[in-house]
Amino acid sequence: MKKLTTFIFVLVMFSTISAVEFNVDEEYPQGGAILTKISGSFQETLEDKNILFYRGNVRVPMDYDLNKISDEYYLYVSLADKEPNNYSVVLEEIEYLEGANVIEEDIRRNFTITGEIADFSISKGFIMTEDDFSITVQNLQETRINLTYEFVEKDKAELFSGEILELDFDLEG
């Protein structure tokens, strides 16, 4: 009897796991960014046209990047210049497998941009390249901040309030 109960519990546990994994935090500060992974058994490739953003019930533009690495998608959304409010990101017109069933439904994740200001903004959440690249960072605070970053070696930079710094990365080196 104990084995049967354990087996039933395992079946129930697996049936509650979502077929699409797509996590978004409940809150983000102004000027911050969303960086999340989207994974699942999609019937078609997830494309930019499938990603929509809403403030309340009104569709709004957002600056974002979507890239696929192996079988997982990565979504970066810049929240620069977005006012505090309730927002949603929607995966629209997608089909995915849930067990042996093909499900066609929108997947919505709600989030709030708060009145708090992020420490800094960054121009890219991820970069897929074989060439040298750069990233732009801006201090959004009223005071200076210390930025520590690591590529090949660990490095530091000090940014005054509002200062913009371009970090260049050399793949040859």
N, C-alpha and C positions, 0 to 999 in steps of 0.2 A: 504494500500500500504506500509506503514511504517513497519508493522509486517512482510510482505513478504520479504522486503529488509533485515531486521534483520535476518530472518530465512535463507535466501540465504547466507548472510555473515557468519553465524555460520556454515553452511554446508561447505563452502569454507575453513574456518579456520580449521575445523577438517580434511579436506581432505589433508591439507598440513603438518600435523603432521606425522612424520616418524613412521613407525611400529616398528622399532628397535631404541632404544635410546642408543647411544654409543658416548660419547663425549671425545675428546682428545684435550688438549691445542695445540696451534700452535707451541710453543717453550718451551724447557726444558733446564736447564743448564747441563753441563757435570757432571756426578756423581750423578745426581738427580734420580728421579723415577716418573713413571706414576702410578697413582692410579685412576681407573675409574670404573663406574658401567655400566653394559650392561644389558638392559632389553628389552623384547619383547615376542611375542608368538611364540617361537621356536617349530618346529615340532619334533625335536630330541634334546637330551641334548647337549649343547655346550661343547666340549671337547678340550683338549690341542692340538690335531691334527688339529683343526679348526683355530688355532691362528698361523699366520705366520708373519714374520717381513722382511722388505726389506730396504736396503740402496740404494736409487735410484731404479733401477730395479733388483738389485741383492739380492737374499735371504740371510739373515744373522741370526746367532743365537742370542738369547736374553735370559737372565735369567728372568723367569716370573712365577707367580702363578695365577691360576684361581680357584676360589671357588664359589659355589652356596649357597646362603643363601635365604631361602624361594623361591621365583620365580625370583630372580635377581642374576646376576653373578657379581663378583668383580674381576678385573684384576689388578695385581701389576706387573710392569715391572721395573727391575733395569737397569739404564742407566750407571752403573759403567763401566769404561774402553771403553766407546763408544766415538768415535771421532766426532767432529762437522761435521754435514752433514744433508742432507734431508733423512728422514726415513718414513716408513709407517707401520702400523699394519693392518692386513687384517683378517677379519673373513671369512674363505674360506669354500666352500661347505656346506653352511647352508641353511635351509629352514625355513621360518617364515610366519606367517599370516599377511596379510595386508588387513584388513576388512575380507571378506569371501574368498579372494584369497590366494593361497599358492605361495609365491615368492621364487625362488631359484636363488640367486645371491650373489656374494662376496660383502662385505662391507669394504671399505678402508677408513682409517683415516690417513692423512698425518701430520707429525710433524717434527720440526727441533731441533737438539741438537746444542745449541749455543756454542760459545767459552767461555762463562761465566762459572765459577766453582760454583757448589752448595755449600752451607755452610757445609753440612754433608751428609754422606750416611747412610742408615739404611738397615739392613739385611732382614727385612720382612715388607711388607705393611699391612698385617693383619695375624692373627693367629686364627685358630679355634681349641680349645683344652679344655680338662677338667683337664689337668695336668699343673704343673708349667712350665714356659717357660722363655727363655731369648731372648734378641734382641741385636745385635751388632751395635754400632754406631761409625762412624769414622769422625773426623774433617778433612774436605778437604781444609780448608782455610790456608793461610800463617800465620795467627795470631790465638790466642786462642779464643774460643767461649764459651758462657754460654748456657747450655742446660737445659730447664725446661720441666719436664714431670710429668704426673699424672696418677697413677693407683688407689691405695686406698687413698694415700696421695700425695700431691704435693711435688716434690723433685727437686733438682738442681744438676748439675754437671758442672765442668769446664774442657774443653778439650783443650790441647795444640795442635799446628799444627801437623797434622798427627796422633794424639793419637787415639787409639781404646779403646772403653769402652764397656764392656758387662753388660747389665742391666738385672738382674734376677728378675722375678716376681713370687711371691708365691701365688697361688690361695687358699691355706689353710688359710693363714693369712687374 
